Amino acid sequence: MDSCMSYDLIVIGTGPGGYVCAIRAAQLGLKTAVVEKSPTFGGTCLNVGCIPSKALLHASHMFSEAAHALAPLGVLVDAPRLDLSAMMKHKDATVGANVSGVAFLLKKNGVDAFMGVGKLLRGEGGHQVEVTAADGGKQTLSTKNVVIATGSAVAPLRDADGAPIEIDEKLLLSSTGALSLPKVPENLVIVGAGVIGLELGSVWRRLGAKVTVIEFLDRILPGFDLEVARRFQKILEKQGFDFRLSTKVTRVARAEGAVTVSFAAVDGGTEGVIGADAVLIATGRIPYTEGLGLAEAGVTLERGRVVIDDNFAANIPGVYAIGDVVRGPMLAHKAEEEGVAVAEILAGQHGHVDYKVIPGVVYTMPEIASVGLTEEEARAKGAPVNIGKFPFTANGRARAMRETEGFVKIIADAATDRVLGVHILGAGAGELIAEACVLMGFSGSAEDLSRICHAHPTMSEAVKEAALAVGKRAIHI
């Protein structure tokens, strides 16, 4: 079937960036449609990423707390027993509720939805998007503007000969397969010590797996503050993680229901082999732009990313891109902000994203949250900085909750006292970082933060004390 419908805006992809962009555009009066190749809305984040992983992180943390953390509080219970199928049911229900919520919001805001693979076609005085449904049927939609919001895919891992290592989601897993294992692996090898690997490693380590992490770099969590990453590595090692840093995978071999991973030191030194029940490939993600007809339509790509200007516009008039397919961190909330901004620009408003205030969170236990410059980045810029730190061991609420691991670190310009970066390692860090984001969004100083009254006793007092410490005025340490 070939029919033609006309829109002001068509968004290809309904992950956090895409569906938010479509809703905001509809709110502003633009006739809007979305195209989604999967059976459900929400993209990787809602279906096989952020949401299901957080459901399992929370559930596995509760299991671990019941097993190890209640007795010191005077709560005596029998050793917990794992019902993995029930835990997976909780994860699936969480995903289902969020996905259904997106469908409701699109319908509520009058956004038309077309399920199928979208392909950009050049049209006279505008653009056309060809939608190919799962049954092979095609529709052609006309639009003045197109936003590419198709997200990212798992980056492939290659062996020593350069051949890609095939992911089968049974023995060799991507993050998708690691969210749906039918049983707890006895030995899990994770290739990559980034956010995804450490989060999913935490899930299965809490449930009983022996976790070994192989990382090419000489540190974990590249891109995060080095002091925070080093402290966090020690915490994870106490939890049972085994790290092989400055190490590369040279070969992965499947056997009967098991895998062997050959590795070697990056400098050519130590070599070895590890046996595992499963291997998680967590070496990053790459922009998903294949099959969209972008190159054929003349859209400029650079290493798979759509090249955009400061208004999210590609080189072809009427084509825009946001989220993981453009420059910047691959974060759902960054994509959301870009989605809102481009919708407002298309409606004649002044959409804007402050890229200096994009927080990042690692949802392990303890959590890590970061916004702005790391200490290394700040010092590399050459201007003097002042740094204030405050440990959770000196925080009354943290002591009461037995959550004293970690600290707050604030980096401020030495001349102006403007806060340049905030880094938190501790329980609830992902919530605590919001205060720093608001402060930095208004170009606030460490003194501004230190003079705001914080409720006592709360974990947030550690943030205030770190701000006081910038000026060497901390009270409780």
N, C-alpha and C positions, 0 to 999 in steps of 0.2 A: 504494500500500500504506500503510495507516495502522495502526501498532502503537504500544503504549505501554510504555516501559521506565522504571524509576524509579532515581534516583541521589541521592546526598547532594550532589553538586556537578557542574554542567556548566560547562565553560569554553568560551566562544565565541571562537575565534581561537587559532592555535597558533604565533604568533610567540614570541620569547624570553620574554615575560611569560607568555603563555598556557600553553605546554608546560611551563615550569618550575613554574608554579602547579599544574597538573594532577599532575605527578610528585610534588611535595612533598605534596599532599593525599592521594594514593594511599599514599605512604609512611606517612602518619599515620593510615591506616585508613579513609579516606573512600572510598566507592564513587564513582568519578569517570569522567566522559566528556568528550571534547573534540568540538567541531564546527568543521570547517574547510571554507571555501568553495572553496579552491584545490585542484588535484589533488595537491599535495604539502604537507607540513608545513613549519613554519619561518617563515611570514609573509614580509613584505618583507625583513627582515634577512638571512635565510639564502638567499632565492631571488633577489632583485633589489636588494639593499642592501648591508649591511655586508660579508658574506662575498665575493660576487663582486667588489665594488669593491676589497677588499684583495688579492684574487688578481691583479687587473690592476695595482694599484699596485705590488705586489712585482715582477711580471714586467716592467712598463715601467721600473721602477727598475733592474733587472738589465740591461736593454737599454741604458739611458742610461749606466750604469757601464761597461759593455763598450765603449761608444763614446767615453767621455770621461775615465774615472777610472783606468784600469789602467796606462797608460804611465808616469805619475809614480811608480808603485810598482815599476817595472821589469818589468811584464808587457806584452809586445808581442803584439798580436793584430791580425788583419785587421779592417777595419770590419765591424761586425755587420750582418746582413741580417734584416729583420723577416719572420717568418712569422705573420701576424696570426691565421690560422685555428688554428694550433697554440696560440697564446696564449689564444684563446677556448676551445679545448678544455681547456686547463689550468683556466680559470675555471669551465667547466661541470663538470669532474670534481670540483673543490673544492666546488662547490655540491651536487653529487650525493652526495658523501661525508657532508656535514653533514646534509643532509635525511634520508638513510637512517639516520644516527645518531639523529636525533630519533624516527623511526618505531620504531627498535629500543628506545629508552629508554621510550617510551610503552607498548609491548607488554610489555617486561620488568617494568614496574611495575603492570601490570594495568589500564591506562587504556583504556577503550573509545573507539573513534574513529568518528565519523560524518562522511562527506564530503558537504558541501552547504552551502547558505546557511541560517544559523540565524536564527530570529525568536522573540523573547520573547513569550510569551502569559501572561496572568494566569490562575492556576488556584486552585482551592479548597485552602487549607492549604499552598500551595507555589506552584511555577511550572511552566510547560510551555514547552518549546522545540520549535518546529516546524522540521524540517530538510527543505529542498527540494533534492533531488539534481539533478545536471546533466541527467538524463533526465526531470525533472519529477516523479518519485516523491516522496512525502512520508512522513515519520515524525514522530510526536509523542512527545517524551520528557518525563517528569516528573522534577522535582528539587526538593530543599529550597532549594538555593542556586544562583545563577548568577553567574559572573564574566565581565564584558565585557572582552575583551582583543583587540579587533579592529584596533588599531594606527592608522595614519594614511595619508593619500593625498596626492598632489602638490597643492600650493596653486596655483590657477589664476592666470595672468597676464592682465591686461586692458589693452586699448589706451587711447589718449587719450579715446575715446568711451565707455569703460566696457564694451566688448564683450569677452568672453573670447577669448583667442588659442588656437586649437585645436591640440592636440598630436597629430601624426600618427605619431610615432616614426620618421620617415624624414628629414624636413628639420627639423621642430620636435620636439625631444626632451625627455622627462622623464629622470630618472636611469636609468629602466629601459632606454630606447632608447640612452642614451649608453654603456651597458655592452655593447652588442651591435652596434656599427657594423660594416658589412661591409668598410669600408676607412677609412684614416686621412683625416680631412677636411683639406683644405689650409688652410681658414680656419674656425675654430670660435668662435662668439660665445656667451658664457655670461652669462645674466641672473641676477645674484645672486652676491655675493662671500661667501657663507657656506661652511660646511664642505663640503657636497655639491659645490658649484660648483668650489671650489678643488681638491678631491681628484680629481674627474673631469677637470678642466682639466689637472691635472698628468699624468694618464695619457696624454692625447692630445698634450699639448705635448712630452712625452718621446719620443713616437713620430713626431713631425715636424709636428704641426699648429701654425699660428699662432693663439694664443689671445688673445681680447679679452674682458675682463670688464666688464660694465656694472652698476653698483651705485647704488641710489637714495640710500643714506646716504653720508656723507663719509669713510667708513672701511671696511675689510674686517673680516670676522669679528666682527659685532656680538655682544656678550655676553662676549667674551674681553678680557683685560687690554689696555688701549689701547697701552701701551708695547710689549708683545709683538706686537700686531697691526701696529703701524707698522714695527717691525724686520722682521717677516715679509714685509710687502709689498715692502720693498726687496730682500729675498732673491728673491722671486718675480719681480720685475722684472728682476733679473740673470739669472734663468733663462729669460726671454723673455716673461713675461706682460705684457700691456698693459691697464692699468686706466683706466676712465672712471668716476670717483666723482662723487657728487652729480649723478647723471645718471639720467633716466627713459626707458624705452622708450615711444615714442608710436605706433609702428605696425610690424607685421611683415608683409611681403609675400612670397608664394611665387612663384617663377618656374620656368623649366625647370631642374630639378635644383639650384636655388640659392635663397637667401633674402636679402632685404634688410631690414635693421633700421634704422628711423628712431629717432633719440633726440634728447633736448634736455636742457639743464642744468636742474636742479631749480629754480633761481632765475629761470628764464625766459630765460637767456642763450643760449649756444652751442647750435646745432642741427647735426645731421649725419646721414649715412647710412653704414652699413657693409654690405658684401656678405659673405656667408658660404656655406659648403657645408652647414653645419648650425648650429642654434641650440639650446642647452641651457637650458631653463627651470628654474632652481634657486632659486626665490624662497621656498622653505620648504614645510612640510607642514601639513595640517589633520587634525583627528581624523576617523576613519572610523566614523561612527555611523548612516549612512543605511541604511534597509531592515531595521533590527534590531527594529523595533516598540517602541522605547524610549518615544517620546512617547505612543504609543497605550496603553502599559502604565502611564503616569503617571510615568515616570522624568524627573526634572528635568535639563534640559540647559542649558548656557550657552555660546553660540557654538560649538555642536557638541560640546562636552565634557560628559561625565557629571559632575555635581556630587556630590562624595563628602565624607564626614567623615574624621576622623583614623584610622578603622578601615577605610577604603576602601569604606564602605557608601553606597549611593545612598539616596534618600528612601523608596524602596519596600523593606520588609523582605525580606531574602534576596537582594537584588540588589547586586552589588559591581562595581567597575571598577578597572582598573590600566593602566599604560603610557601610550601616546600619547593615549588617549581621556580622560585626566584631567589635572589641573594638573601643572605641573613640566616639566622638560626632556624632549624626545622622544629618549631614549637607551635602547638595548636593555638595558644593564645596570641602569638605573633600573627598567625594567619587570620584570626578573628579580627584583630585590630586593622589589618590591611583590608579585609573584606568590608568593614564599615567605612573605612576611608575612601576606597574606590567607589563605593555606592554613593557616598556624599559628593564626591567629585563629579560623577556622572549626573547628579541632580543639580549641579551648579553651585554646590557648597564648597567648603574648604576642608576636605578630609586630610587628616595628618596622623602620622605615627611617630612617637618619640622613641627612636631606636636605642637611645642611651638608657632607657628605663624598660627593658624587657627582662623580667625575672626568669630564672631557670631553677627547677626543683628536681631533686633526686628523692624518690619516695620510699627510701629504705627506712631502717630504724637503727640509729637516729636518721632524721632527714637532713638533706643539705639544701639550702636555698641561697641564691646568689643574684645580685642585680648590679649592673654597672661594671666598673673596671676592677680587675684583679690587682693585687699588689704588684705583680710582675708587669702588667700593662701600664699601671699608673707610673711606676718608676721608669719604664722605658720611654715615656713621654718627656722625661727630663725635668719636669717641675717638681720641687720638693713637696712631700706629702707627710701628713701626720696620721698615725694609725692608733686606734683605740681598740682594746680587746677586753672582753669580760667572760669568764668561764661560768658555765652553768653549775659547777660545784659550789659556787658562792651565791646561788639563787635559792631563796627559801622555798618557792613553789616546786622547783626542780628536785630539791631534796625530799620534799614531802611525797612526790610522785616517784622517787627513785629513778629519775631521768636526768642524771647529772653529767652525762657524756656530752662533750662538745663546748662550743664557745660562740660568741658573737664578735665579729671583726668589722670595724668601720674605717674606711679610707677617706681622708679629707684633704683638700688642697691646703697646703701650709699657709699660703698667702691670704686666701679668702675664707677658709673654713668650709667651703662648699663640699658637700658629701659627693664623692666620686664613685664609691662602691660600697656595698654591704654584703657580707658573707656570713651565713649562719649554719653551724653544724649543731643539731640538737633536735629534741622531740618537738614536733609542731613547727619546724622551721618554715615549711611551705606557707603556713598562715602568718607567721611573724614577719615574713619578708614584705608583706603588703604595706606595712607602716613605712618601710624604707622607700618603697616605690612612690608612695604619695609624697613623701618628703622630697625625693629627688625630682619628681614631676614638677614641683614648685621651686626647684633650685635651692632647696633648703640647706642650712649649715648644720654641722654637728652640734653647735650651741643651741640652735632652734630645737633640735630633737631632745637635747638634754634638759631643756627648760619646760617641756611638756609633762604634765602630771600623768604618771602611769599607775594603774591600779595595783594595789599590794594585797596579797602576794600573787604575782603573775610571772609567767616566763618572759613577758614583754619587758619587765624591769631590767633584764639583762641587756636589751637593746639600748635602753636609756643609759645604763651604766657604761656600755661601750662608747656611747657618744660622749659621756663625761670623761672617759679615759682618753679620748682624742686630745683634750685640753689638760690632761693629767689631773683631773678633778674627780676621779671615781671615788665613791664613798665606801663601797662594801668590799673592797679588796686592797 
